[in-house]
Amino acid sequence: MGKHVSRRGFMGGMAAAVGYLSTRPSAELWAQGGPAAVAAQRARGRMTPEQYDRMAKLANNENNFGPPDSVMKAMNAAWKYVGRYGYPDGDIVQVIADHHGVKPENILLGAGSGEILDVVGTTYLLGGKKAIGCDPSYGSVYQHATAIKADSIRVPLKADHNLDTSKMIELANQRASEIGFYYLCNPNNPTGLIVPKQEVKAIVENLPKGMPILIDEAYHHFVNTADYETAIPYVLEGRPVIVARTFSKIAGLAAMRLGYAVAPREIIQQMRPFAMNSINVLVKHGGVASIKDAAAQADVKNKIITQRTKTTNELKAYGYDVIPSETNFFMVHLGRQVQPVIEEFRQREVLVGRPFPPMLEHLRVSIGTPEEMDRFMVAFKQIFPAKTRQTNVAGQ
Ligand SMILES: Cc1ncc(COP(=O)(O)O)c(C=O)c1O
């Protein structure tokens, strides 16, 4: 889900997260602020603000714990600049660059990492090129390609829900002249699974020379396994790698819109003309505070993993298989179609993720507060009977 400011704006339009974006004409998607905005509006539905507030919001992979005090304090101190064009911006670009050991010329800010994904699309797909990636993944990349009259090559996930990276490398080489860039969402949304570092290495080393590789690390901060590694070192090696990061998840700033790309200088220069350069002063200060507050980031990670472990253990004990996630969301296998289930949850004031074809018997659940996760489990047990588990293989 989501990228544009309107994504988080309160719009209404509860078609209960049921429609598929691909059925919407691209002009309409464009006019409404992009496909992710449409999806979020539908997911949120026609609710009054009071109804929205009452909902357990487990649909959009937000951070329901909210920004930490240090971030709120920094943003509040920046209100005095809101009437300005030129103002002290907390040196946000330098702070991000220092954090990753790169130079400011390697950083491009976006209004959320969603803007970065769009900018990559516009930079490398215009003229009808294709993005190659897995399916399902973060669909916004493919929807943006369609919207700008470009296209995508989507390689289905394997039966175990992992990426078929060998197949993707093979296709990228076979069809190199058609492809504008390679998209890798790591960890992947909606499955929550990582792409192991050895596979990322194989991708970087075996794609056609110079093919840009967009590695979307929106959920980087929640990963807890040594098999995973950020791709930023490849940028330092001068590979054509663009890493996208966001403050929407770990920092709890989704509605404030801040993300960035880390990439080689030449790539940033190619992308910069397509960026809106419209980041607000409050979030620049909030972003700086978030990067500097490692303890607050660790606290959020810990809370999310605690809730995720508790809820997924309860689901497994109740007889339902869960894909082992490394993110702030997970997928549970329902054994029946997800679409009507989403509505059943909504009636119990719990918002859950939309369908992710072709995984139409899986439900994506974002991790919320302890109270929200309790409400989710109560609703789940009302909607689904306890089962004797047939398998204990993740997600089967
Ligand atoms: C994989 C992935 N990438 C990017 C984004 C965009 O997030 P934002 O634009 O809020 O940074 C999301 C949002 O849910 C996401 O799941």
The ligand as an ORCA input file, in Angstrom:
! r2SCAN-3c Opt
* xyz 0 1
  C       7.102     -2.412      0.412
  C       6.668     -1.003      0.532
  N       7.369     -0.053     -0.083
  C       7.035      1.227      0.001
  C       5.932      1.621      0.723
  C       5.576      3.070      0.717
  O       5.583      3.629      1.949
  P       5.757      5.183      2.172
  O       5.435      5.852      0.867
  O       4.803      5.524      3.235
  O       7.185      5.379      2.534
  C       5.157      0.682      1.392
  C       3.969      1.080      2.168
  O       3.210      0.343      2.708
  C       5.532     -0.674      1.278
  O       4.830     -1.642      1.871
*
